[in-house]
Amino acid sequence: MCSIVERTWADFVLSDDLRYRFLKLLAEEPQISQRDVARHLGISVGKANYCLSALVETGLVKIDNVRKASNKLAYAYLLTPRGIEEKTRITVGFLQRKMREYGDLQREIEVLRREVMATGSGECYVNVDAALQQIGAGD
């Protein structure tokens, strides 16, 4: 991560997870209301407003006025090129972390499987491979 001097307001206001969720939601629904942003992200409307202000101030999002069918003015929250880049950067980081976690889990499962197989107890027999397949199938 950057030094504390290079960090932006949005870095302090938003975790990578919340920043990603904001940017993803705004990319999918640019005309979403702040109330709906808050509902989708499970935060207060005040926090949604505060975070959106941080995203705008740091150049990740810009606000445009648009007319709705009812001829009322509304806002569209548009990701800037920098916002798209930031969303991609966070996505890559999450993917790398999840892939490491997946590898760690595979190794841990293999160790546990070997432990169970090594016991060889008839009373505690577990078909490990079938159990793992069942878990993998979502059952």
C-alpha positions in Angstrom: 0.0 0.0 0.0 1.1 3.6 -0.3 2.6 5.7 2.4 0.3 7.5 4.7 1.1 10.8 2.9 0.0 9.3 -0.5 -3.2 7.9 0.8 -6.4 9.7 -0.1 -9.5 10.6 1.9 -11.3 7.7 0.3 -8.6 5.3 1.6 -9.5 6.4 5.1 -13.2 6.4 4.7 -13.6 3.2 2.7 -12.1 -0.2 3.1 -11.1 -2.0 -0.1 -14.1 -4.2 0.3 -16.6 -1.3 0.7 -14.9 0.7 -2.1 -15.1 -2.3 -4.4 -18.8 -2.9 -3.5 -19.6 0.9 -4.1 -17.7 1.0 -7.5 -19.3 -2.3 -8.6 -22.8 -1.1 -7.7 -22.4 2.3 -9.3 -21.0 0.6 -12.5 -24.1 -1.6 -12.7 -26.7 1.0 -11.6 -25.4 4.5 -12.3 -28.7 6.2 -11.6 -29.2 4.4 -8.2 -30.4 6.7 -5.3 -28.3 7.1 -2.2 -31.1 5.4 -0.2 -30.8 2.4 -2.5 -27.0 2.4 -2.3 -27.3 2.3 1.5 -29.8 -0.5 1.4 -27.7 -2.6 -1.1 -24.5 -2.1 0.9 -26.1 -2.4 4.4 -25.0 1.0 5.6 -26.8 4.2 6.6 -27.8 6.8 4.1 -25.5 9.3 5.8 -22.5 6.9 5.4 -23.5 6.3 1.8 -23.5 10.1 1.2 -20.2 10.5 3.0 -18.6 7.7 1.0 -19.9 8.9 -2.3 -18.5 12.3 -1.5 -15.1 10.7 -0.9 -15.3 8.8 -4.2 -16.1 12.0 -6.1 -13.5 14.1 -4.3 -10.8 11.5 -5.1 -11.8 11.3 -8.8 -13.1 7.7 -8.8 -16.7 8.8 -9.5 -18.3 11.8 -11.2 -21.8 12.9 -10.8 -24.0 13.9 -13.8 -27.5 15.3 -13.9 -29.9 13.2 -16.0 -33.6 13.6 -16.7 -35.8 10.7 -15.7 -38.9 9.7 -17.7 -41.0 11.8 -15.3 -39.0 14.8 -16.4 -37.5 15.1 -12.9 -33.8 15.6 -12.5 -31.8 12.8 -11.0 -28.1 12.0 -10.5 -26.0 9.4 -12.4 -22.9 8.3 -10.6 -20.4 7.4 -13.3 -17.0 5.7 -12.8 -14.2 7.7 -14.1 -11.3 6.0 -15.9 -9.5 6.1 -12.6 -12.5 4.6 -10.9 -12.5 1.7 -13.3 -8.8 1.2 -12.8 -9.3 1.2 -9.0 -12.2 -1.3 -9.2 -9.9 -3.6 -11.4 -7.0 -3.2 -9.0 -9.2 -4.2 -6.0 -10.7 -7.1 -8.0 -7.2 -8.5 -8.8 -6.2 -8.2 -5.2 -9.3 -10.1 -4.0 -8.8 -12.7 -6.6 -5.2 -13.2 -5.6 -6.1 -13.5 -1.9 -9.0 -16.0 -2.6 -6.7 -18.1 -4.7 -4.1 -18.2 -1.9 -6.9 -19.1 0.6 -8.2 -21.8 -1.8 -4.7 -23.3 -2.0 -4.3 -23.2 1.7 -7.7 -25.0 2.2 -6.8 -27.7 -0.3 -3.6 -28.4 1.6 -5.4 -28.4 4.9 -8.1 -30.7 3.5 -5.4 -33.1 2.2 -3.7 -33.2 5.7 -7.0 -33.9 7.4 -7.9 -36.5 4.8 -4.6 -38.3 5.4 -5.2 -38.2 9.2 -8.6 -39.8 8.8 -7.3 -42.4 6.4 -4.4 -43.2 8.7 -6.6 -44.1 11.6 -8.1 -47.0 9.7 -10.6 -47.5 12.5 -13.6 -49.6 11.4 -15.8 -47.9 14.0 -14.9 -44.4 12.8 -14.8 -45.2 9.1 -15.6 -42.2 7.0 -15.6 -42.2 3.2 -13.6 -39.0 3.0 -13.6 -38.7 -0.8 -17.4 -39.1 -1.0 -17.8 -36.5 1.8 -15.6 -34.1 0.0 -17.5 -34.6 -3.3 -20.7 -34.0 -1.4 -19.4 -30.8 0.1 -18.1 -29.7 -3.4 -21.6 -30.3 -4.9 -23.1 -28.0 -2.3 -25.1 -30.7 -0.5 
